[in-house]
Amino acid sequence: MLASLKLLDLMADKSESMANQWAKDVVKNPKTPYYHNSDQDKIIPQAAEFYQKLSRVYTDKDPFTAIQGFMGKFAEARFKEKVPLHEALYSIILMRRNIWLYAEFQAIFITIIEQHQALDSQLRTILMFDYITYAFTEKYWELMNLEFARKNKK
Amino acid sequence: MQAYAAKLIDLIELKAENIARQWAADVMKHNRTPSYSSLPQDRVIERGVEFYRLFRQMSLADIPYEAAKTFSWKYAKECYREKIPLQEAVYALILLRRNLWLYAEFQGVFVTALEKQQAVESLNRTILMYDYVSYQVIEKYQELIKDDVDKKLGSIRMMMNNPIGGIKNIYKSGLMGILLLGACILTYYYHATLGTGVIFTHLFYIPIILASIWWGKKGIFVAIFLAGLILISHTLFLKTVPFVDDMIRALMFLVIGGVIGWLRGGIKKIEDLYKATI
């Protein structure tokens, strides 16, 4: 767990830079066409906020509950923007990749011990994103069904 | 292909069924995948084996993303058919990936310091594979929902696009004007000239039905107009003929116009829902 703190600090301090890097990626990735015409000024704060919130739950004993909370709101926002579910989820995958790419670029894991820590950090990151994926899909799916039921009831 | 990745792939190939069994035991009792608990274990294991074999196929493929599609689409179709909620289907994939790693760790594949470094790379490969598969599964799952809605509401769409429903509004109004004028002439001819009220009023159902299909509940005004027309005409020209027959006819115009308008309103909602869904 402690080894993840280095990555955690990086995420909290450099959320804006990471979000910038992510935005450059998501606006040209062929799997996220929805974002291709997006205003970067609008999507960067979304990602920066995501990184900030993620950094706060990283060391929680029960991160799932906290993740469910902020990912619920994140899913609602993406649903309102009509981002297709698979694209929204891929944009989250890109967020995860960009954490790691940024860490590599910043060369925060240099020594042998740090290389060991890298594996630990990566496993923790993956666990967090597993929860994120589940919580996000669950909420988005729920919203889709609610919308369907609401329109059907009218 | 790097040696360390090959090491993991060999292990997966050799132990696909064992890892799949381990995954099946996990997914069938996990609290985030309750739908799996009621599935036959053999089928769950078979699905797991297919996923683990995909690892080699993807490693050998020129475009791994394309190689993943066969599995992903089949997986999405099966989950959809079995009514497994999407988040559970995705979490089952997460567990597939996790069990792969647990098994690799369990088997002591990555022991030395160098192997630990290699582990990071191997882990990246499994994650990349999972990223592709989860994206494709979600995309396919949504496509299946769309197809299902498409199929179920196919007749509605046909109605939306058919020649009667698809006429432009200006032509509808024009045609309705002609039909109503025709109705007035017919009424005058039969009531004033022939002095009878038989048969011809059945033709009034044509504008009444068309108006209700085109304009829904608002189409009732055409029925009201025609009901008023025969009643006024009867009062003016058929004073000796009993009034009750035309009253029943007028009432039927309103009932038919109202019912079709109401049904059309329901169909319109389904159309809107259909458009929103796709």
Interface residues (C-beta under 8 A of the other chain):
Chain A: K31 P84 L85 H86 L89 Y90 I93 I112 Q115 H116 A118 L119 Q122 L123 I126 D130 T133 Y134 T137 E138 W141 E147 F148 K151 N152 K154
Chain B: R32 P85 L86 Q87 V90 Y91 I94 R98 A113 K116 Q117 A119 V120 L123 I127 D131 S134 Y135 I138 E139 Q142 K269 D272 L273 A276 T277
